Amino acid sequence: MNIGLLVSELEDKEVKKICIGAKQAANDRQINLVIMPGGYLISEQEEDDPFSYQYSALFDYANSEEFDALIIDIDRIGKTATILKKEAFLNKFSEIPVLTLTEQEGYMSINQIETDHDQFEQIGYEAVYDAFYYVSENKLPSPAPVQKCSYIENDSLQAIKVLSDIGYKLLNRKYQSEKAYSEFIKIASSYEIKNCGIYIYDKKVRNNIKYWWNKPEEITVKGYMKNGIIVNEDQSISTGKIISSFVGKNNKVLIAGNIFVGESQLGIFITDFINSVLTDYFFKNIVSILTGVARVSYLEKELRKTNEELYEVQEELARDDSVLDHIGDQDYLTGGLNRRGFFAKAYDLLKENFGPGRVAIVAYIHMESLKGINQMFGHEEGDRAVKKVSGILEEVFEGCIYGRIRGDEFAVIDITNEDGKADFFREQMSEQNANLLSESTRYINHLQYSICEFGYDKNLSLREMLKETDENLQRIKSNK
């Protein structure tokens, strides 16, 4: 059986005592209890805490088929709200049996406590006792006998030390991807916690006073521990199945907190309700640390996305002659000719030197490994590979016109009357390819190339020669 206890905040001493009694009743009755400190119902933003309304988004997780009954401390949650606002809040849970801690006209309340002995602890105990009985028998029981609730509050200095330890370990180290969530679960396991879950939305969900959020249907498990066993999951689950992921043979008393920043909901955190949680501001600070981790994770994800987009733009600039036509003749990476520069000088060469008795040698060279180098080792390493190839081409085709016409492609043109010069270039390129393969220690920097000869024809254009050379290169690639 799953019971939800909706309260305002654990810094309220009376709420703290109610939770102590509720925890004992849950253990006595062997049921699962989830405590949800979601703050207060407010009608306007408070100047000292303009986002305090965000805490109450936590209550939306309680509106779920996972709960067999809800206990709501409506007087404290709605202490500054109108009667109509409190009624509207209670009506949100019309599909689930709801018991209020105090009498509310038109709503079912728990048996009222008449003892002064541990009064608020007894209220918490009675609430869970009544909710359990109501779910089982569809009616309220006689008042529960007065209970003596034993509780020893942890030393606040020890709680501060725990917060410091968790914050230091998480916020002063660099983790790959989103491993900080998994690391948090490992740290939590050393502080009495056996059940813990971090659930983060793939995208931030807007929530403000004017436009209340709609709880997404799915959420991603970023870190998870059940009965002391850590499972590093990264999969989406229904937001209506979060609590059930913890349910097992043994009953559990859990506490939940929503993770938000500014006007955005990021996710939810659930953990065991241990004694340290009742130290003032301990739980809020734990959730704040997780908020920091989530925020850094989002920022790093956006930074990676922006970097990828910048690299794509850079590569597009290198490929797009319509852009390069306006930014000079020099390739920004190799220092040699870019597409515009190559075509300009190639046209001049043909115009001045290509005539009867002479041949044009045109070459296309493709760095087929560049994409893989960029993906595996980064674009800086890819740039070094491009520069290496550029140096090789400058040596092989000395005295010729060559340039980088796309990110991973080079073109060469030479006008000559020497016999066998094209064969000489092919031999040199084969030798250089072998050298590249033997020199490489981390990756293969292999070149595909096509070298063609064209006899003089006054109707033969540079683009036609390049087109035929490129087509020959494609045939070489398809036959390799």
C-alpha positions in Angstrom: 0.0 0.0 0.0 1.3 3.5 -0.9 0.3 6.5 1.2 1.3 10.1 0.3 1.8 12.7 3.0 1.6 16.3 1.7 3.1 18.8 4.0 4.5 22.4 3.8 8.2 22.3 4.9 10.3 20.4 7.3 11.6 23.6 8.9 8.2 23.8 10.6 8.7 22.1 14.0 5.1 20.9 14.0 5.4 19.4 10.6 8.7 17.7 11.6 6.9 16.0 14.5 4.0 15.0 12.3 6.4 13.3 10.0 8.0 11.4 12.9 4.7 10.0 14.0 3.7 9.2 10.4 7.0 7.3 9.8 6.4 5.2 12.9 2.8 4.3 11.8 4.1 3.3 8.3 6.7 1.0 9.8 4.1 -0.5 12.3 1.6 -1.1 9.5 4.3 -2.2 6.9 3.2 0.2 4.3 5.0 2.6 1.9 4.9 6.3 2.9 6.1 9.1 0.7 6.5 12.5 2.4 6.1 15.5 0.1 7.2 18.9 1.5 5.9 21.1 -1.3 5.7 24.5 0.4 2.7 26.7 0.4 -0.2 27.8 -1.8 0.5 31.4 -2.7 -1.3 33.8 -5.0 1.5 36.1 -5.8 5.3 35.9 -6.0 7.1 36.9 -2.8 9.8 39.5 -3.3 12.3 37.8 -1.0 11.8 34.4 -2.7 10.3 35.0 -6.2 10.3 31.3 -7.0 8.9 29.9 -3.8 5.7 28.8 -5.7 7.9 26.3 -7.6 8.0 24.0 -4.6 4.3 23.3 -4.8 4.8 21.6 -8.2 5.9 18.7 -6.1 2.3 18.0 -5.1 1.4 17.3 -8.8 3.4 14.1 -8.5 0.9 12.9 -5.8 -2.0 13.1 -8.3 -1.2 9.6 -9.5 -2.8 6.1 -9.5 0.3 5.0 -7.6 -1.1 6.3 -4.3 -3.9 4.4 -2.5 -4.6 7.4 -0.3 -3.3 10.9 0.4 -3.0 12.7 3.7 -2.9 16.5 3.3 -1.9 19.1 5.9 -4.1 21.7 4.2 -4.1 24.2 7.0 -0.3 24.7 6.9 0.0 24.3 3.1 -2.7 26.8 2.6 -2.0 29.1 5.6 -2.1 32.2 3.4 -4.5 31.0 0.8 -8.3 31.7 0.6 -10.8 29.0 1.4 -11.7 28.7 -2.4 -8.0 28.2 -3.2 -7.6 25.5 -0.6 -10.8 23.8 -1.9 -9.5 24.0 -5.5 -6.2 22.4 -4.3 -8.0 19.5 -2.6 -10.3 19.0 -5.6 -7.2 18.2 -7.7 -7.1 14.8 -6.1 -10.7 13.8 -6.6 -9.7 10.4 -8.0 -7.8 9.4 -4.8 -9.1 9.0 -1.2 -8.0 12.1 0.6 -7.8 12.7 4.4 -7.0 16.1 5.8 -5.3 16.5 9.1 -7.8 19.1 10.3 -11.6 19.2 9.8 -12.5 20.8 6.5 -16.2 21.2 5.5 -17.0 18.8 2.7 -13.8 16.7 3.1 -12.9 13.7 5.1 -10.5 14.3 8.0 -8.6 12.0 10.3 -9.8 11.2 13.8 -9.0 14.3 15.9 -6.5 13.9 18.6 -7.4 14.8 22.2 -4.1 14.2 23.9 -1.4 16.7 24.7 1.3 14.0 24.9 3.4 14.2 21.8 0.4 15.8 20.1 1.8 16.3 16.7 3.6 13.0 16.6 0.3 11.4 17.5 -1.5 13.4 14.7 1.0 11.9 12.2 0.6 8.4 13.5 -3.2 8.7 13.5 -3.2 10.0 10.0 -1.3 7.1 8.5 -3.3 4.6 10.8 -6.6 6.1 9.5 -5.5 6.1 5.9 -4.4 2.5 6.0 -7.7 1.5 7.6 -9.8 3.5 5.2 -8.1 1.9 2.1 -8.6 -1.5 3.6 -12.2 -1.1 5.0 -13.5 1.9 3.2 -14.3 3.6 6.5 -12.4 5.4 9.3 -11.4 3.3 12.4 -11.7 4.2 16.0 -8.9 6.5 17.1 -5.6 4.8 17.4 -4.1 4.3 20.9 -1.6 6.9 22.0 1.8 6.1 20.8 5.2 6.9 22.2 7.3 8.0 19.2 11.0 7.7 19.8 13.2 9.9 17.8 16.8 11.1 18.3 17.6 14.1 16.1 21.1 14.0 14.4 23.7 16.5 15.4 23.4 19.5 13.2 27.2 19.8 12.8 27.3 16.2 11.5 24.5 17.1 9.0 26.6 20.1 7.8 29.6 17.8 7.4 27.6 15.5 5.2 26.4 18.4 3.1 29.9 19.7 2.7 31.2 16.2 1.8 28.5 15.7 -0.9 28.9 19.2 -2.3 32.7 18.9 -2.5 32.7 15.5 -4.1 30.1 16.5 -6.7 30.8 20.1 -7.6 34.6 20.1 -7.6 35.1 17.2 -10.0 34.6 16.7 -13.7 32.4 13.8 -14.8 31.9 12.4 -18.2 28.5 13.0 -19.6 26.0 12.9 -16.7 27.9 10.5 -14.4 27.6 13.0 -11.5 24.1 11.6 -10.8 25.5 8.1 -10.4 28.3 9.5 -8.3 25.7 11.1 -6.0 23.9 7.8 -5.5 27.2 6.2 -4.5 27.9 8.9 -2.0 24.4 8.7 -0.6 24.8 4.9 0.0 27.5 5.7 2.5 25.1 7.8 4.7 22.5 5.2 5.7 20.5 5.6 2.5 19.4 2.4 0.8 16.8 3.8 -1.6 17.4 6.8 -3.7 16.4 8.0 -7.2 17.1 11.0 -9.4 14.7 11.7 -12.3 15.4 14.4 -14.8 13.4 15.7 -17.7 15.1 15.7 -21.1 14.0 19.3 -21.5 13.3 21.9 -18.9 9.6 22.4 -18.3 8.4 26.0 -18.0 6.4 26.8 -14.8 5.4 30.2 -13.6 2.6 32.1 -11.9 0.9 33.0 -15.2 1.5 29.7 -17.0 1.4 26.7 -14.7 3.3 23.7 -15.8 1.9 20.5 -17.3 3.7 17.5 -15.8 5.3 15.6 -18.7 4.3 12.0 -19.2 7.8 10.7 -19.2 11.0 11.3 -17.2 14.5 9.9 -17.4 16.1 7.9 -14.6 19.6 9.4 -14.1 20.6 7.6 -10.9 18.9 4.9 -8.9 19.4 2.7 -5.9 16.9 0.2 -4.4 17.6 -1.8 -1.2 21.2 -0.8 -1.3 21.8 -2.0 -4.9 22.9 0.7 -7.3 21.7 0.6 -10.8 23.1 3.2 -13.2 20.0 3.6 -15.4 19.5 6.2 -18.2 16.1 5.3 -19.5 12.7 7.0 -19.7 9.8 5.9 -17.5 6.3 7.2 -16.9 6.0 10.0 -14.3 3.1 7.9 -13.0 5.5 5.0 -12.1 8.2 6.8 -10.1 7.0 5.6 -6.7 6.3 2.0 -7.8 10.0 1.7 -8.9 10.9 1.7 -5.2 8.2 -0.7 -4.0 9.4 -4.1 -2.9 8.8 -6.6 -0.2 9.9 -4.3 2.6 8.0 -1.2 3.4 9.8 2.1 2.8 9.4 5.6 4.1 10.6 8.1 1.5 10.8 11.8 1.0 10.5 13.6 -2.3 11.7 17.0 -3.5 11.3 18.7 -6.9 14.4 20.0 -8.7 13.9 23.4 -10.3 15.8 26.5 -11.4 14.2 29.8 -12.0 10.9 29.3 -13.9 11.8 25.8 -15.0 11.1 22.4 -13.5 14.0 20.0 -14.0 12.9 16.8 -12.3 12.3 15.1 -8.9 14.5 13.5 -6.3 13.4 10.7 -3.9 15.3 9.2 -1.0 14.9 7.4 2.3 13.5 9.5 5.1 16.5 9.2 7.5 17.0 11.2 10.7 19.4 13.7 9.0 16.6 14.8 6.8 14.9 16.4 9.8 17.8 18.7 10.4 16.7 22.2 9.3 17.4 22.9 5.7 19.3 19.6 5.2 17.0 18.2 2.6 16.6 21.5 0.8 20.4 21.8 0.5 20.7 18.2 -0.8 18.1 19.1 -3.5 20.0 22.4 -4.2 23.2 20.5 -4.8 21.4 18.2 -7.2 19.9 21.3 -8.9 23.4 22.6 -9.4 24.5 19.3 -10.9 21.4 19.3 -13.2 22.0 22.9 -14.2 25.7 22.2 -15.1 24.6 19.1 -17.0 22.1 21.1 -19.1 24.7 23.8 -19.7 27.3 21.3 -20.8 24.8 19.6 -23.1 24.0 22.9 -24.7 27.7 23.8 -25.0 28.4 20.5 -26.7 25.5 21.1 -29.0 26.7 24.7 -29.8 30.2 23.4 -30.5 28.9 20.8 -32.9 26.9 23.4 -34.7 30.0 25.7 -34.9 32.1 22.8 -36.4 29.3 22.1 -38.9 29.2 25.8 -39.9 32.9 25.8 -40.2 32.9 22.8 -42.4 30.1 24.2 -44.5 32.1 27.4 -44.9 35.0 25.3 -46.2 32.7 23.6 -48.7 30.5 26.4 -49.8 32.2 28.3 -52.7 29.5 30.9 -52.7 30.6 32.0 -49.3 34.3 31.5 -49.9 34.1 33.7 -53.0 33.7 36.6 -50.7 36.4 35.9 -48.1 39.6 35.8 -50.0 41.9 33.2 -51.7 43.6 31.6 -48.7 42.4 28.5 -46.9 41.9 29.4 -43.2 43.4 26.1 -42.0 46.3 25.1 -44.4 47.4 28.5 -45.4 47.2 27.4 -49.1 44.6 28.2 -51.7 40.9 27.8 -50.8 38.2 26.9 -53.4 38.0 30.5 -54.7 41.7 30.8 -54.9 42.2 27.5 -56.7 39.6 28.2 -59.4 40.9 31.7 -60.0 44.5 30.6 -60.4 43.5 27.4 -62.4 41.5 29.5 -64.9 44.5 31.9 -65.3 46.9 28.9 -65.8 44.6 27.4 -68.5 44.2 30.7 -70.3 47.9 31.4 -70.4 49.5 27.9 -70.8 47.0 25.4 -72.1 47.5 25.0 -75.9 48.3 22.5 -78.7 51.0 20.0 -77.7 50.4 20.4 -74.0 48.3 18.3 -71.5 46.5 19.3 -68.4 46.9 17.0 -65.4 44.0 17.3 -62.9 43.9 15.5 -59.6 41.3 15.0 -56.9 42.4 13.9 -53.4 39.9 12.8 -50.8 40.7 12.4 -47.0 38.3 9.5 -46.5 39.4 9.2 -42.8 38.8 12.8 -41.8 35.2 12.3 -40.5 36.2 9.4 -38.3 39.2 11.3 -36.9 37.0 14.2 -36.0 34.4 12.0 -34.3 36.9 9.9 -32.4 39.7 12.3 -31.6 38.1 15.7 -32.0 38.3 18.5 -34.6 41.7 19.7 -33.4 43.2 16.4 -34.3 41.3 16.4 -37.6 42.8 19.8 -38.3 46.3 18.5 -37.7 45.5 15.6 -40.1 44.4 18.1 -42.8 47.6 20.1 -42.4 49.7 17.0 -42.6 48.0 16.1 -45.9 48.4 19.6 -47.2 52.1 19.4 -46.6 52.3 16.1 -48.5 50.5 17.5 -51.5 52.7 20.6 -51.5 55.7 18.3 -51.8 54.3 15.9 -54.3 52.8 18.5 -56.6 55.5 21.1 -56.3 55.1 23.8 -58.9 51.5 22.9 -59.5 48.4 24.7 -58.4 46.6 23.0 -55.6 44.0 24.0 -53.0 41.5 22.7 -50.5 38.1 22.9 -52.3 36.1 21.2 -49.6 36.7 20.3 -46.0 38.2 16.9 -46.8 39.0 17.3 -50.6 41.9 18.9 -52.5 42.2 19.6 -56.2 45.4 19.9 -58.3 46.1 21.2 -61.8 49.2 21.3 -63.9 50.0 22.1 -67.5 52.9 20.2 -69.0 54.5 18.7 -72.1 56.5 16.1 -70.1 55.6 12.5 -70.9 54.8 10.3 -67.9 54.3 13.1 -65.4 50.9 11.9 -64.4 52.4 8.4 -63.7 55.1 10.1 -61.6 52.4 11.8 -59.5 50.5 8.5 -59.1 53.7 6.8 -57.9 54.5 9.6 -55.5 51.0 9.6 -54.1 51.1 5.8 -53.6 54.4 6.2 -51.7 53.1 9.0 -49.5 49.9 6.9 -48.7 52.2 4.1 -47.6 54.2 6.5 -45.4 51.0 7.8 -43.8 49.8 4.3 -42.9 53.2 3.4 -41.4 53.5 6.7 -39.5 50.0 6.5 -37.9 49.9 5.3 -34.3 46.4 6.2 -33.3 44.4 6.3 -36.5 44.5 5.8 -40.2 44.9 8.9 -42.3 44.3 7.4 -45.7 43.9 9.2 -49.1 41.8 8.3 -52.1 43.0 10.0 -55.2 42.3 10.3 -58.9 44.8 11.7 -61.4 43.7 12.3 -65.0 45.3 13.7 -68.2 43.5 15.8 -70.7 44.8 16.7 -74.2 44.3 20.2 -75.5 40.8 21.0 -76.7 39.7 24.6 -77.0 36.1 23.5 -76.0 37.3 21.6 -72.9 36.5 23.6 -69.7 38.1 23.3 -66.2 34.8 22.2 -64.7 34.5 19.4 -67.2 38.0 18.1 -66.4 37.3 18.3 -62.7 33.9 16.6 -63.2 35.5 13.7 -65.1 38.3 13.4 -62.5 35.8 13.4 -59.7 33.7 10.7 -61.4 36.9 8.6 -61.8 37.5 9.0 -58.0 34.0 7.8 -57.2 34.6 4.7 -59.3 37.9 4.1 -57.5 36.1 4.4 -54.2 33.3 2.0 -55.2 35.8 -0.6 -56.4 38.1 -0.6 -53.3 
